[in-house]
């Protein structure tokens, strides 16, 4: 059972060769999305059924996309600008402007969760979405009246399959949060996955020739 979630990071696709074949996307520098409050994904699938002789003969289910709702205590302004394409003024004023032609970039999204396993182990597990695009959500602003309402920063991402046909990754279990955090960081630079790495050729099995051991 999971009981916590931390360290949510986002990085844009690299400007050059962002989706190389047979590899995860290449990313720019990762940034914090904020102090994580909640993440919810909801994958959707395309489905088709074919019947013959009054029975189901073919049932095809293909992943389509997955909305990902993210809530944090506060979204850093620089992160909001990078994720949404909104522009922050560079002069004396630092106003952030949201325009009708803002270009939302593709990127990767990762975080880790705290889990209690059935064998009582307290572990961490990383979660990574290799290809996401954000869409801003509406905001509700509350006055301070008889009750205080705390509002979280909300972002809606959509996860899609990347060039290797994958849309989400779960890590192995880690005994410490430091290991889980390193795994999240390593997904952005490729050090936390074997996908795309050249595998060493397996050694030839020894064979016996005229009673002597040899190799082929």
GUMAR-882343 format. One line per field, with one value per atom (N, C-alpha, C): residue in one letter; chain; atom name; x, y, z. Coordinates in steps of 0.001 Angstrom, whole numbers, plus 524288, in hexadecimal, padded with zeros to 5 digits. Example, Ala and Ser with C-alpha at 12.3 -4.5 7.8 and 13.67 -1.06 7.14 Angstrom:
<atoms>
residu = c(a,a,a,s,s,s)
chaine = c(A,A,A,A,A,A)
atome = c(N,CA,C,N,CA,C)
X = c(83386,8300C,83390,83232,83566,83264)
Y = c(7E9C6,7EE6C,7F31C,7F736,7FBDC,8001E)
Z = c(81E78,81E78,81E78,81BA8,81BE4,81EBE)
</atoms>
This chain:
<atoms>
residu = c(x,x,x,x,x,x,x,x,x,x,x,x,x,x,x,x,x,x,x,x,x,x,x,x,x,x,x,x,x,x,x,x,x,x,x,x,x,x,x,x,x,x,x,x,x,x,x,x,x,x,x,x,x,x,x,x,x,x,x,x,x,x,x,x,x,x,x,x,x,x,x,x,x,x,x,x,x,x,x,x,x,x,x,x,x,x,x,x,x,x,x,x,x,x,x,x,x,x,x,x,x,x,x,x,x,x,x,x,x,x,x,x,x,x,x,x,x,x,x,x,x,x,x,x,x,x,x,x,x,x,x,x,x,x,x,x,x,x,x,x,x,x,x,x,x,x,x,x,x,x,x,x,x,x,x,x,x,x,x,x,x,x,x,x,x,x,x,x,x,x,x,x,x,x,x,x,x,x,x,x,x,x,x,x,x,x,x,x,x,x,x,x,x,x,x,x,x,x,x,x,x,x,x,x,x,x,x,x,x,x,x,x,x,x,x,x,x,x,x,x,x,x,x,x,x,x,x,x,x,x,x,x,x,x,x,x,x,x,x,x,x,x,x,x,x,x,x,x,x,x,x,x,x,x,x,x,x,x,x,x,x,x,x,x,x,x,x,x,x,x,x,x,x,x,x,x,x,x,x,x,x,x,x,x,x,x,x,x,x,x,x,x,x,x,x,x,x,x,x,x,x,x,x,x,x,x,x,x,x,x,x,x,x,x,x,x,x,x,x,x,x,x,x,x,x,x,x,x,x,x,x,x,x,x,x,x,x,x,x,x,x,x,x,x,x,x,x,x,x,x,x,x,x,x,x,x,x,x,x,x,x,x,x,x,x,x,x,x,x,x,x,x,x,x,x,x,x,x,x,x,x,x,x,x,x,x,x,x,x,x,x,x,x,x,x,x,x,x,x,x,x,x,x,x,x,x,x,x,x,x,x,x,x,x,x,x,x,x,x,x,x,x,x,x,x,x,x,x,x,x,x,x,x,x,x,x,x,x,x,x,x,x,x,x,x,x,x,x,x,x,x,x,x,x,x,x,x,x,x,x,x,x,x,x,x,x,x,x,x,x,x,x,x,x,x,x,x,x,x,x,x,x,x,x,x,x,x,x,x,x,x,x,x,x,x,x,x,x,x,x,x,x,x,x,x,x,x,x,x,x,x,x,x,x,x,x,x,x,x,x,x,x,x,x,x,x,x,x,x,x,x,x,x,x,x,x,x,x,x,x,x,x,x,x,x,x,x,x,x,x,x,x,x,x,x,x,x,x,x,x,x,x,x,x,x,x,x,x,x,x,x,x,x,x,x,x,x,x,x,x,x,x,x,x,x,x,x,x,x,x,x,x,x,x,x,x,x,x,x,x,x,x,x,x,x,x,x,x,x,x,x,x,x,x,x,x,x,x,x,x,x,x,x,x,x,x,x,x,x,x,x,x,x,x,x,x,x,x,x,x,x,x,x,x,x,x,x,x)
chaine = c(A,A,A,A,A,A,A,A,A,A,A,A,A,A,A,A,A,A,A,A,A,A,A,A,A,A,A,A,A,A,A,A,A,A,A,A,A,A,A,A,A,A,A,A,A,A,A,A,A,A,A,A,A,A,A,A,A,A,A,A,A,A,A,A,A,A,A,A,A,A,A,A,A,A,A,A,A,A,A,A,A,A,A,A,A,A,A,A,A,A,A,A,A,A,A,A,A,A,A,A,A,A,A,A,A,A,A,A,A,A,A,A,A,A,A,A,A,A,A,A,A,A,A,A,A,A,A,A,A,A,A,A,A,A,A,A,A,A,A,A,A,A,A,A,A,A,A,A,A,A,A,A,A,A,A,A,A,A,A,A,A,A,A,A,A,A,A,A,A,A,A,A,A,A,A,A,A,A,A,A,A,A,A,A,A,A,A,A,A,A,A,A,A,A,A,A,A,A,A,A,A,A,A,A,A,A,A,A,A,A,A,A,A,A,A,A,A,A,A,A,A,A,A,A,A,A,A,A,A,A,A,A,A,A,A,A,A,A,A,A,A,A,A,A,A,A,A,A,A,A,A,A,A,A,A,A,A,A,A,A,A,A,A,A,A,A,A,A,A,A,A,A,A,A,A,A,A,A,A,A,A,A,A,A,A,A,A,A,A,A,A,A,A,A,A,A,A,A,A,A,A,A,A,A,A,A,A,A,A,A,A,A,A,A,A,A,A,A,A,A,A,A,A,A,A,A,A,A,A,A,A,A,A,A,A,A,A,A,A,A,A,A,A,A,A,A,A,A,A,A,A,A,A,A,A,A,A,A,A,A,A,A,A,A,A,A,A,A,A,A,A,A,A,A,A,A,A,A,A,A,A,A,A,A,A,A,A,A,A,A,A,A,A,A,A,A,A,A,A,A,A,A,A,A,A,A,A,A,A,A,A,A,A,A,A,A,A,A,A,A,A,A,A,A,A,A,A,A,A,A,A,A,A,A,A,A,A,A,A,A,A,A,A,A,A,A,A,A,A,A,A,A,A,A,A,A,A,A,A,A,A,A,A,A,A,A,A,A,A,A,A,A,A,A,A,A,A,A,A,A,A,A,A,A,A,A,A,A,A,A,A,A,A,A,A,A,A,A,A,A,A,A,A,A,A,A,A,A,A,A,A,A,A,A,A,A,A,A,A,A,A,A,A,A,A,A,A,A,A,A,A,A,A,A,A,A,A,A,A,A,A,A,A,A,A,A,A,A,A,A,A,A,A,A,A,A,A,A,A,A,A,A,A,A,A,A,A,A,A,A,A,A,A,A,A,A,A,A,A,A,A,A,A,A,A,A,A,A,A,A,A,A,A,A,A,A,A,A,A,A,A,A,A,A,A,A,A,A,A,A,A,A,A,A,A,A,A,A,A,A,A,A,A,A,A,A,A,A,A,A,A,A,A,A,A,A,A,A,A,A,A,A,A,A,A,A,A,A)
atome = c(N,CA,C,N,CA,C,N,CA,C,N,CA,C,N,CA,C,N,CA,C,N,CA,C,N,CA,C,N,CA,C,N,CA,C,N,CA,C,N,CA,C,N,CA,C,N,CA,C,N,CA,C,N,CA,C,N,CA,C,N,CA,C,N,CA,C,N,CA,C,N,CA,C,N,CA,C,N,CA,C,N,CA,C,N,CA,C,N,CA,C,N,CA,C,N,CA,C,N,CA,C,N,CA,C,N,CA,C,N,CA,C,N,CA,C,N,CA,C,N,CA,C,N,CA,C,N,CA,C,N,CA,C,N,CA,C,N,CA,C,N,CA,C,N,CA,C,N,CA,C,N,CA,C,N,CA,C,N,CA,C,N,CA,C,N,CA,C,N,CA,C,N,CA,C,N,CA,C,N,CA,C,N,CA,C,N,CA,C,N,CA,C,N,CA,C,N,CA,C,N,CA,C,N,CA,C,N,CA,C,N,CA,C,N,CA,C,N,CA,C,N,CA,C,N,CA,C,N,CA,C,N,CA,C,N,CA,C,N,CA,C,N,CA,C,N,CA,C,N,CA,C,N,CA,C,N,CA,C,N,CA,C,N,CA,C,N,CA,C,N,CA,C,N,CA,C,N,CA,C,N,CA,C,N,CA,C,N,CA,C,N,CA,C,N,CA,C,N,CA,C,N,CA,C,N,CA,C,N,CA,C,N,CA,C,N,CA,C,N,CA,C,N,CA,C,N,CA,C,N,CA,C,N,CA,C,N,CA,C,N,CA,C,N,CA,C,N,CA,C,N,CA,C,N,CA,C,N,CA,C,N,CA,C,N,CA,C,N,CA,C,N,CA,C,N,CA,C,N,CA,C,N,CA,C,N,CA,C,N,CA,C,N,CA,C,N,CA,C,N,CA,C,N,CA,C,N,CA,C,N,CA,C,N,CA,C,N,CA,C,N,CA,C,N,CA,C,N,CA,C,N,CA,C,N,CA,C,N,CA,C,N,CA,C,N,CA,C,N,CA,C,N,CA,C,N,CA,C,N,CA,C,N,CA,C,N,CA,C,N,CA,C,N,CA,C,N,CA,C,N,CA,C,N,CA,C,N,CA,C,N,CA,C,N,CA,C,N,CA,C,N,CA,C,N,CA,C,N,CA,C,N,CA,C,N,CA,C,N,CA,C,N,CA,C,N,CA,C,N,CA,C,N,CA,C,N,CA,C,N,CA,C,N,CA,C,N,CA,C,N,CA,C,N,CA,C,N,CA,C,N,CA,C,N,CA,C,N,CA,C,N,CA,C,N,CA,C,N,CA,C,N,CA,C,N,CA,C,N,CA,C,N,CA,C,N,CA,C,N,CA,C,N,CA,C,N,CA,C,N,CA,C,N,CA,C,N,CA,C,N,CA,C,N,CA,C,N,CA,C,N,CA,C,N,CA,C,N,CA,C,N,CA,C,N,CA,C,N,CA,C,N,CA,C,N,CA,C,N,CA,C,N,CA,C,N,CA,C,N,CA,C,N,CA,C,N,CA,C,N,CA,C,N,CA,C,N,CA,C,N,CA,C,N,CA,C,N,CA,C,N,CA,C,N,CA,C,N,CA,C,N,CA,C,N,CA,C,N,CA,C,N,CA,C,N,CA,C,N,CA,C,N,CA,C,N,CA,C,N,CA,C,N,CA,C,N,CA,C,N,CA,C,N,CA,C)
X = c(80349,80000,80371,801FE,80507,802AA,80602,80429,8068E,8099E,80C03,80E23,80F27,8115C,8148C,81923,81CC2,81FDD,8226D,82691,824AA,820CA,81EDA,82220,82407,82793,8258E,8269E,82532,829CC,82A82,82EA4,82C8F,82DE7,82C20,82F32,82CDA,82FC3,8347A,838AF,83D4D,83C10,83ECE,83DDD,83F99,8438A,845A7,844AB,8428B,8418F,83EB8,83A15,83762,83568,83420,8322E,83556,839FE,83D28,83AB4,83B73,83919,83B6A,83802,83979,83BBA,83AA1,83C76,8381E,838C3,83550,8365F,832A6,833AA,8386E,83ACB,83F0F,83CB8,83EC3,83C6D,8405A,83E41,84159,841B4,842F3,8439D,83E62,83E56,83995,838C9,833C9,83271,82E51,82DFA,82A00,824B7,82098,81B4C,818DD,81B4E,81951,81937,81756,816B8,811D9,81297,80E6D,80A20,80550,800BF,7FDFE,7FD38,7FA61,7FB52,7FB97,7FBC6,7F7C0,7F49B,7F0BB,7F119,7F1EF,7F1B4,7ECF8,7EB3D,7E670,7E6FC,7E9D0,7EAC1,7E5BB,7E5A3,7E13C,7E32F,7DFA4,7E11F,7DD2B,7DF2B,7DBBC,7DA8D,7D5A6,7D3F0,7D08E,7D14B,7CE07,7CD0E,7C83D,7C6C7,7C490,7C5FA,7C3E8,7C172,7BCB3,7B9D1,7B934,7B91B,7B809,7B56A,7B1AD,7AEAF,7AC7A,7AAC4,7A828,7ABB2,7B0E0,7B479,7B8B6,7BB29,7BF5D,7C43A,7C615,7CAAE,7CF92,7CEDD,7D34C,7D209,7D5BB,7D521,7DA4F,7DA68,7DF28,7DECA,7E2C4,7E314,7E85D,7E853,7ED18,7ED1A,7F18E,7F210,7F15F,7EE7D,7ED8E,7F0AC,7EF61,7F211,7F06E,7F30B,7F1A1,7F1C7,7ED4D,7ED5C,7F008,7F329,7F5D8,7F4B4,7F1C5,7F091,7F4A8,7F73B,7FB5F,7F9C5,7FA5F,7F96E,7FE4B,8000C,80489,80301,80618,804D2,8056C,80963,80A42,80D96,80C29,80F30,81313,81835,81BFA,81AE0,81B7D,81A2B,81D5C,8226D,825AC,823EA,82243,8204B,81B26,817AD,812BC,813AC,81752,81891,81AAC,81E45,820A5,81CB1,8193C,8157D,8111E,80F4A,80AB1,80BF1,810BE,8120E,810C9,80ECE,80DB9,812CD,81270,81711,81790,81C4A,81D7B,82091,81ED0,82183,82724,82AA0,83036,83256,82F24,830FB,83042,82EDE,82E1C,829B0,8258F,82113,82192,81F98,81FE6,81A72,81707,811CF,81213,80E9B,80E4A,80948,809F0,80590,8042D,7FF19,7FD10,7FA67,7FC4C,7FA56,7F766,7F47E,7F177,7F4CD,7F9D2,7FD4D,801DB,80146,80565,8063D,80B18,80C77,80E22,80AF1,80C15,80FC7,8145B,81823,81710,81904,81926,81D94,81CE3,820EC,82035,82363,822EB,8217D,81EEA,81D05,81E3B,82083,821D9,8214D,82074,82027,820D7,8208D,820A8,81C9E,81B13,81727,81977,8175F,818AD,814BB,81692,8132E,81457,8103B,810BC,80F17,812B3,811A4,80F32,80CFD,80A78,80E49,81359,81737,81952,81691,817A6,81C3D,81E98,822DB,820C0,8239D,82262,82616,82406,8274D,8256D,8285D,826EF,826E2,8239C,82358,822D3,8260A,825CF,821A6,81F56,81B77,81D3E,81D1E,81F0F,81B9C,81A43,81759,81B05,81CAF,820B2,81EE0,819B9,817DD,812B8,812E0,80E29,80DE6,80929,8084C,8044E,8053C,801F6,7FD9A,7F95E,7F522,7F378,7F37F,7F238,7EC8B,7EB9A,7E65E,7E44C,7DF35,7DCDF,7DE5F,7DE3F,7DFD3,7DB46,7DA8F,7D69F,7D963,7D7F8,7DA5C,7D65D,7D7D4,7D431,7D5D1,7D1F5,7D304,7D37C,7D5CB,7D65A,7D181,7CDC6,7C8ED,7C89D,7C420,7C37C,7C708,7C85A,7CBDC,7D054,7D4BF,7D940,7D961,7D994,7D9D5,7DF50,7E1D5,7E701,7E669,7E884,7E818,7ED6B,7ED82,7F261,7F313,7F807,7F91D,7F7ED,7F520,7F362,7F581,7F73D,7F8DB,7F670,7F4E3,7F2D0,7F68B,7F8FE,7FC66,7F985,7FB3E,7F974,7FE30,7FE45,80299,8015F,80542,804D8,80959,80900,80D48,811CD,8168E,81B24,81CBE,82137,822C0,8239B,8248E,82549,82027,81BD2,816B6,81563,8182A,81729,81503,81179,80F42,80FF2,8112A,81207,815FB,81906,81CF8,81CBF,81CD2,81D75,822EE,8258F,82AC1,82A6D,82EEA,82F5A,82E8A,82E2A,82D91,832DB,832D0,8378B,836D0,83B11,83AD7,83B2F,83CE3,83D74,83B3B,839BB,837C2,83C17,840E8,84549,845EF,84546,845A6,84133,83C7E,83803,838AD,83AA5,83B8A,83F9E,843C2,847C7,84590,841EC,83F7D,83C5A,83959,83650,839F6,83E1B,841D6,8444C,84566,847F4,8448C,83F67,83BFA,83C5C,83DC8,83E3F,84363,84775,84C6C,84DB3,84A1E,84AC9,84DDF,84F9A,852CE,84F9F,84A71,84727,8445F,845C2,84336,8472B,8461D,84974,8478B,842FB,840E3,84476,845DA,84928,84EF0,85075,855FD,8579E,85C5B,85E6A,85F85,85D45,85E1D,862F3,86623,86AD4,8695B,86C60,86B71,86C64,868E1,869BA,86E81,8713A,875E0,87453,877C5,876AE,876F4,87370,87358,877D9,87A74,87EB9,87CA8,87FA3,87E4B,88304,881FF,88647,8878B,88C84,88E5D,892A6,891C0,89575,8973A,89372,894A1,896D9,897AE,899DF,895C1,895FF,8923C,893E8,89022,89133,88C93,88CC9,88886,8875C,88289,880EE,87F10)
Y = c(7FB5E,80000,804DA,808B1,80D7C,8115E,81482,8182C,81D9C,81E7E,82398,8242A,828F9,82A10,82F0F,82F07,83378,83439,838C4,839E3,83969,83C99,83C73,84024,83E16,840EB,840A0,844BE,844FC,84715,84503,846F8,84733,84B4B,84BA4,847F6,84690,843AE,846E9,8443F,846E8,849A1,84DDD,850DF,84DDE,84A85,8478B,841BA,83F18,83977,837DE,839F6,838E6,83357,830AC,82B4C,827B3,82640,822B3,81D46,81A68,81531,8116D,80DFE,809DD,80BEE,810D7,81321,8165C,81779,81B3C,820A3,82439,8298B,82BE7,82FA5,832AF,8379B,83923,83D6A,841BB,84669,84AB3,84A5B,84EBB,84EC9,84E05,84AAE,849A8,84DE8,84F28,85317,850D5,8530E,8516D,853A4,85067,85238,8547F,853AB,855AA,8515B,852A4,84EBE,84B88,84686,84333,8423B,842DE,841BD,83CD9,83C5A,837D3,8374C,83264,8312F,82CF6,82DC0,829D7,8291D,82449,82355,81FF3,82046,81D98,81BE9,81798,81604,814A5,815FE,814B6,81152,80E27,80A55,80A62,8096C,8085A,80283,80134,7FBC3,7FA48,7F595,7F391,7EDC0,7EC09,7E692,7E47D,7DFAD,7DD0F,7D7DD,7D6D9,7D21A,7CEA1,7C99C,7C5BF,7C106,7BED8,7BA60,7BB8D,7C05E,7C208,7C231,7C221,7C278,7C684,7C877,7CC43,7C990,7CB51,7C902,7CC69,7D175,7D511,7D96D,7DA9A,7DEEF,7E1E6,7E688,7E9AD,7EE55,7EEF2,7F366,7F607,7FB00,7FDF3,802DB,803C8,80881,80D58,8111F,81601,81A76,81BDA,81FFE,81FB4,822BC,822C5,8284B,82A76,82F68,82EA2,83273,8324A,83760,83712,83BAB,83C31,840AB,841AD,8463D,84590,849C6,84A7E,84F54,850A7,8554C,85648,85AB2,85FD9,86034,864F0,86385,86571,86488,868FE,867F6,86C2D,86F01,87421,8773F,875AA,874A4,87317,86DE2,86A5D,86553,865F5,8691E,86A2F,86C50,86FE0,8721A,86DF1,86AAF,866B1,8629F,86104,85CE3,85ED1,8639F,86590,868D4,86ACE,86E63,87405,8751E,87A87,87D98,882BD,88615,88973,88982,88CEF,89196,89646,89AF1,89AF9,89CEA,89CBE,8A1FE,8A5F4,8AB10,8ABF7,8B0C2,8B224,8AEFB,8AE1B,8AB38,8A570,8A21A,89C6F,89A1D,89D06,89B01,89636,89275,88DC4,88E0F,88DBF,88E63,88932,88816,88368,8851E,88318,884CE,88097,8823F,87E7B,87B6E,87CDA,879FC,8777E,876C3,8742B,86EA6,86D17,867EA,86474,8609A,85D04,858C3,8582A,85452,84ED5,84AE4,845A5,8453D,841B1,840D6,83BA2,83AAA,83603,83798,8340F,83533,83097,831AB,82D69,82F03,82B2F,82BFD,826AE,82678,8215E,82132,81C65,81B8D,81854,8191F,815E1,81177,80CC0,8082B,804B1,8024B,7FE26,7F907,7F551,7F055,7EC80,7E857,7E46C,7E1E2,7E1CE,7DF77,7E378,7E7DF,7EC1A,7EF8E,7EEA0,7F20B,7F770,7FB76,800DE,80277,80329,803FC,808BB,80A03,80E26,80BDE,80E16,80C6A,8113D,81176,815C9,814F8,81941,8193C,81D2D,81BA6,81F1C,81EBA,82339,8239C,82613,82331,82539,8297E,829C9,82DB2,82FF7,834CF,83767,83CED,83EFC,84475,846A0,84B6A,84DB6,85105,8517C,85515,857AC,85CD9,85FA9,85EC8,85ECC,85E31,86369,863CE,8687A,8690E,86DE3,86F0E,8718F,87000,87265,8757C,87A6C,87DD4,87EE8,87DE0,87E51,882BA,885A5,8899F,8871B,889EB,88810,889B6,8862E,88750,88474,881F6,87F0F,87A45,87834,873BB,87505,8727C,87316,86E79,86F8F,86B7A,86B62,866E6,86637,863C7,8665C,86473,862A4,85E46,85C40,85E32,85E2C,85F45,85A69,85B06,85689,856D1,85252,851B5,84CBC,84CE0,8483E,846C5,8423E,8403E,83C04,83B19,8369F,8336E,82E7D,82AFE,82826,827C1,824DE,82106,81D54,819A6,81C75,81B5C,81D8B,819F4,81AED,8181F,8124C,810A0,80B05,8086A,80B56,8090E,8089F,80B71,80B41,8107F,8104F,81532,81600,811DC,81264,80E5B,80FAF,80C16,80C1A,8076F,806C8,804C0,806F6,8051B,80034,7FDF3,7F9EF,7FC97,7F986,7FBBB,7FD7C,801F5,8040C,80443,8036D,80384,80911,80CCD,81224,81604,81A89,81EA8,820EB,820CD,822B9,81F8E,81A60,8170B,8182B,818EA,81A0B,81F44,82321,82843,827E8,824F1,82442,82189,81DE0,81B35,81F0E,82272,82656,829C3,82BB9,82EFD,82BF8,826FB,823CF,82283,822D0,821E4,82645,82AE9,82F45,82F31,82CC7,82C83,82704,82355,81E10,81A5B,81C0E,818A2,814E6,81590,81223,80DF2,80D54,80974,806EE,80217,7FF5B,80016,80273,80338,806D5,80527,8084D,80775,80477,80373,7FEA8,7FED1,7FA53,7F5F4,7F169,7ECE8,7E9E9,7E841,7E54E,7E00D,7DE5C,7D946,7D501,7D130,7CCFD,7C9C6,7C80A,7C4DC,7BFAC,7BDBC,7B8BB,7B456,7B0B3,7AC4B,7A894,7A681,7A2D7,79DBE,79B83,7967B,792E4,78DE8,78A26,787FB,78864,78650,78260,77D87,77944,77913,779CD,77961,77E3C,78278,78747,78B91,78EE7,79340,79762,7998D,79DCA,7A16B,7A560,7A912,7A9AD,7AB48,7AC5D,7B1EF)
Z = c(80000,80000,80000,7FCE1,7FCE1,800B3,80326,80716,8067C,8027E,801B5,7FC41,7FAA0,7F57F,7F5D0,7F34C,7F3CA,7EEC2,7EE93,7EAC8,7E521,7E3C5,7DE64,7DB11,7D6B4,7D33D,7CDA5,7CAAF,7C525,7C216,7BD61,7B9F1,7B462,7B172,7AC00,7A881,7A422,7A030,79E70,79D12,79B14,795EC,794E7,7901C,78B4A,78BE2,7877C,7885E,78475,78497,7899C,78A8F,78F87,79024,78BDB,78C34,788A6,78A49,78723,786EE,7829E,7823B,7862F,78848,78BE2,79101,79233,79712,79981,79E90,7A104,79EC1,79F3A,79D6D,7A020,79D87,79FD4,7A23C,7A6C8,7A9B3,7AABF,7ABAD,7ADA9,7B38C,7B60E,7BBBE,7BE74,7C273,7C575,7C98C,7CA9D,7CE90,7D230,7D6DC,7DA9D,7D909,7D970,7D860,7DD51,7E1D0,7E6C7,7EAD7,7EF79,7F3A3,7F279,7F1A0,7EF8C,7F389,7F1BE,7F4F1,7F316,7EDDF,7EBD3,7E5F8,7E422,7DE8F,7DD6B,7D962,7D7D1,7D1EA,7D02D,7CA81,7C93F,7C465,7C2CC,7BD1C,7BC24,7B6B3,7B3CF,7AED9,7AB71,7A6F4,7A4D3,7A0DA,79C60,797B2,79346,79344,79248,792B9,78E0D,78C1A,787DB,788CA,7879D,78845,7832E,78203,77D60,77ED8,77CC6,77E13,77942,77A39,7762C,7788C,775CA,777DC,77D3E,77DE6,782B4,78787,786B9,78B26,789EE,78E05,78D6F,78B4C,786CB,78457,784F2,7849F,784D0,7889E,78C0A,78FBA,78FD7,78D86,78D13,790CD,79410,797A7,796DF,7957B,79491,797F5,79A7B,79DA2,79A3C,79C3E,7997B,79BF4,7A0BF,7A398,7A951,7AC8E,7B218,7B443,7B5B4,7B89A,7BDE3,7BF87,7C48D,7C764,7CBA1,7CEC4,7D314,7D345,7D711,7DA87,7DFA4,7E356,7E6BB,7E72D,7EA6F,7EDD4,7F1F5,7F555,7F26F,7EF17,7EC02,7E750,7E2CD,7DE0D,7DD67,7DD6A,7DC8F,7D771,7D776,7D2DA,7CE12,7CEDE,7CA6F,7C83C,7CBB1,7C9EC,7C701,7C915,7C676,7C0F3,7C076,7BB5F,7B7AC,7B99F,7B64B,7B490,7B820,7B6ED,7B361,7B450,7B18B,7ACC3,7AC73,7A837,7A975,7AE30,7AFBF,7B00E,7AF39,7AEEC,7B3C6,7B618,7BA7D,7B86F,7B9BF,7B7FA,7B9F4,7B6B0,7B7F6,7B9BD,7BA0F,7BBB6,7C180,7C2E1,7C861,7CACF,7C7E0,7C9D2,7C852,7CBA8,7CACB,7CA2C,7C790,7C68F,7C312,7C40A,7C0CC,7BD96,7B86F,7B4D8,7B251,7B22A,7AF9B,7AA8F,7A637,7A128,79E44,79A43,7973A,79363,792F0,78F72,79264,79788,79A93,7988A,797F8,795F7,79A8A,79BB7,79FFE,79E1F,7A08E,79EAE,7A0C3,79DF6,7A014,7A40C,7A7C3,7ABA6,7AE57,7B24B,7B593,7BB12,7BDE9,7C332,7C6BA,7CB48,7CED8,7D48C,7D7E9,7DD8A,7E01E,7E556,7E7E6,7EC3E,7ED96,7F19E,7F609,7FABE,7FF3B,7FF9F,800C8,800CB,8057B,8078D,80B6D,808E1,80890,8060F,809E2,807C6,80B16,80EE2,80D7E,81106,814F2,81581,8193F,817AA,81327,8116C,8100B,81198,81047,80BE0,80727,80294,7FF87,7FB77,7F7CB,7F24A,7EEED,7E97B,7E5FD,7E1FB,7DE53,7DA2A,7D861,7D432,7D01E,7CB2F,7C710,7C23E,7C01A,7BB32,7B72D,7B330,7AFA6,7ABEB,7AAD7,7A711,7A8ED,7AABF,7AC9F,7AA61,7AA4C,7A8F0,7ACC9,7AE9B,7B2A9,7B051,7B345,7B20B,7B720,7B731,7BBFE,7BD84,7C2A4,7C4B9,7C6AC,7C727,7C95C,7CF13,7D0FA,7D659,7D939,7DE1F,7E17D,7E5BB,7E649,7EA27,7EE78,7F359,7F7BE,7FB64,7FD48,80134,8069A,80A41,80F9E,812A5,81345,815FE,81B20,81C20,820F8,82124,81C82,81C31,8187F,81951,815DD,81228,80D22,80927,806D6,8072D,804E2,7FF74,7FB81,7F624,7F43E,7F18B,7EF5D,7E9D2,7E7FF,7E289,7DF53,7DB18,7D802,7D270,7D088,7CB1D,7C8F5,7C41E,7C17E,7BD1C,7BDA4,7B986,7B67C,7B1BB,7AEB0,7AD24,7AEC4,7AD70,7A863,7A507,7A025,79FCD,79C40,79B68,798BB,79A7D,797E8,79366,79116,78C52,78D2E,79217,7931B,794A1,7945C,7956D,79B31,79E8A,7A430,7A603,7A9F7,7ABEA,7B1BE,7B4AA,7BA4E,7BC10,7C01C,7C22C,7C81A,7CA73,7D013,7D124,7D4F1,7D64F,7D9AA,7DAAD,7DEB8,7E400,7E828,7ED5D,7EF7B,7F21C,7F481,7FA65,7FD36,802E2,80517,801F0,803E8,80000,80202,7FEA0,7FB38,7FD1E,7F9FC,7F501,7F573,7F0D2,7ECFC,7EF12,7EBBD,7E8FC,7EBC8,7E971,7E520,7E60F,7E20F,7DD44,7DE10,7D9A5,7D658,7D8E6,7D5FE,7D2C3,7D524,7D249,7CDC4,7CEBC,7CABC,7C615,7C6B8,7C23B,7BE3B,7BFF6,7BC53,7B952,7BB8C,7B8B5,7B6CF,7B792,7B57A,7B8D7,7BD7E,7C0BE,7C40E,7C448,7C77E,7C452,7BF66,7BC14,7B86C,7B6F2,7B332,7AD95,7ACDF,7A79F,7A488,79FD7,79C79,79D2B,7A12D,7A1F9,79EE5,79CD0,799F2,79DCD,79CB7,7A014,79E54,7A20D,7A0C6,79E78,79AB5,7985E,79C60,79CC9,7A095,79F30,7A32A,7A23E,79FCA,79C58,799CD,79DBF,79D49,7A0E4,79F9D,7A39E,7A29D,7A052,79CAD,79A5D,79AD4,79A3F,79A9B,79538,79406,78F01,79027,78ED0,78FB1,7955C,798D7,79E5E,7A0CC,79D92,79FA1,79F5C,7A331,7A350,79F61,79CA2,798F9,798BE,79574,794BA,78F0B,78E01,788A3,78867)
</atoms>
